[in-house]
Amino acid sequence: MMIGRDAGPLIALLNDDDPQVRGRAAYVLATALTAGQDIAGALRERLDVERDPTVQMNLILGLAQHDSERDLATRALDWTRALWSDPASASGVRLGAAIAWLALTPESAPPELRRVLADMPMPATYELAWIWWLDVRPGRLEDWWQDLTR
């Protein structure tokens, strides 16, 4: 899907006061722009200052998808693994990185990742633009989280 040549209005929404607007803007930028439109810089700049955990997750997922679609999946895997394994990373960053890492690889969650996730409460993933496909019936998201953290 192409939304236009000028991503400027969407990039501006990354700085909106409303975290839901920022998160959705990250999702749209990462999923709807054509491969020639490089928005990674704008997403990374927002990630550097973002404090809302859900928006952090959306930004991480967007950056990982952006790299993956540009044949940079190895770079995205290394980057997301570094984020989820770093105890100094914010919880939204760690969880977004964990979900992105799992989406980028056919591997199961390694014990190290399971330990990281076991220490986190089930997040407000209903707010993630990327998560809709997991929650197609009641209880599904909770089941996924429990399976992931076992």
Buried (B, 14 or more C-beta within 10 A) or exposed (E): EEBEEEBEEBBEBBBBEEBBBBBBBBBBBBBBBEEEBEBBEBBEBBBEEBEBBBBBBBBBBBBBBBBBBBEBBEEBBEBBBEBBBEEEBBBBBBBBBBBBBBBBBEEEBEEEBBEBBEEEEBBEBEBBBBBEEBBEEEEEBEEBBEEBBE
